[in-house]
Amino acid sequence: MSRKRRDPTISLRLPEGGRADLDARAQAAGKTRNAYIVEAALGVRTSRKRPVPSAEKTMFGLILAHAAGAKMIAALLQSQLDDRVRLQLREYLQHLDDIRTCAMLGLGKDP
């Protein structure tokens, strides 16, 4: 079994407080520390996205599940409503789609 060899690691010494500043900037950009450094130094965009912490995954998963449940209930109600309320419900369903899109993006997935 052949293993792909990685390039040697490059060390970097930062001034005092530099690591915290670097981590804050990388997080604000939605990137890993390494991806942020590579992009800043070489102008090359990396394909890997910042890993989503477990708590965020759980939160976005709950949002997706609740939005799906609410959409299912709204779809069941749609046949029992008059036209005016049906139009309002259609707007509500669009909001649920927007919530789903935001949650998927938060998880780093394509909506």
Rosetta blueprint (number, residue, H / E / L):
1 M L
2 S L
3 R L
4 K L
5 R L
6 R L
7 D L
8 P L
9 T L
10 I L
11 S L
12 L L
13 R L
14 L L
15 P L
16 E L
17 G L
18 G H
19 R H
20 A H
21 D H
22 L H
23 D H
24 A H
25 R H
26 A H
27 Q H
28 A H
29 A H
30 G L
31 K L
32 T L
33 R H
34 N H
35 A H
36 Y H
37 I H
38 V H
39 E H
40 A H
41 A H
42 L H
43 G L
44 V L
45 R L
46 T L
47 S L
48 R L
49 K L
50 R L
51 P L
52 V L
53 P L
54 S H
55 A H
56 E H
57 K H
58 T H
59 M H
60 F H
61 G H
62 L H
63 I H
64 L H
65 A H
66 H H
67 A H
68 A H
69 G H
70 A H
71 K H
72 M H
73 I H
74 A H
75 A H
76 L H
77 L H
78 Q H
79 S L
80 Q L
81 L L
82 D L
83 D H
84 R H
85 V H
86 R H
87 L H
88 Q H
89 L H
90 R H
91 E H
92 Y H
93 L H
94 Q H
95 H H
96 L H
97 D H
98 D H
99 I H
100 R H
101 T H
102 C H
103 A H
104 M H
105 L H
106 G H
107 L L
108 G L
109 K L
110 D L
111 P L
